[in-house]
Amino acid sequence: MLTTKITYVLANWIKEWRKCRNEDPTLDDCLKFVEWKSDNYNLINSDWMIFEKILIYETEKI
């Protein structure tokens, strides 16, 4: 299960990715980041939905 700290760090990473690359990261990019950041964290199915929600929220055009 994802921790609050990991989800917060992921959200900030997505913001920085968008600033630097001027494009949105993919879900696979998010997965690679979380695996790297948490020393190969074992994901469960519900984690993908959380990744997707964070990605949608952080990349939403206002």
N, C-alpha and C positions, 0 to 999 in steps of 0.2 A: 504494500500500500504506500502511496505517496505521502510524504510529510508536508506540512505547511511550509517548511523551509525550502524544500525542493520546488514546490509549486511557485513560491514567491521568486526564487532565483530563476526559474524557467520564464516567468513573465517578464522579468527584467532583461533576461537574455534575448527574448523575442524583440523587445523594444530596441535594444542595441543592434541586433541583426538588421532590423529595418532601417535604422539610421545609417549604418555602415554600407549596406548593400542596396538600399533603396528597393527592396523586394521583400516579400513575406517568406519566412522559412516554411518548409514542408513538415508534415508530421514525422517523417523519418529523420529530418534534421533535429527535431525536438527530442526524439527518442535517443539519438546519438549523444546529444548534449546531456540528457539526464543520466544515461549510462556512464558517460565520462565523469560527470560531476559526482556521482554516487558510487563509484567503483563497481560498475556492472550490476546495477540494481536489477532484480528480477521483477519484470512487469507482470501484472495481472490484467485481465480483460478490461476491467473498469478503468484502469489507468489510461487506456487509449481514449476513452470518452473524456476524461479530465484533460488530457493533452489537447484534444480537439476544442474543448470549451475555452481553454486558456488561449489557444491560438486564435480562435474566432474573436474573442473579446479583445485581445491585444492588437489585432489587425483590422478591426472594424474601422471603417472610414467615417469620421464624424463630419 
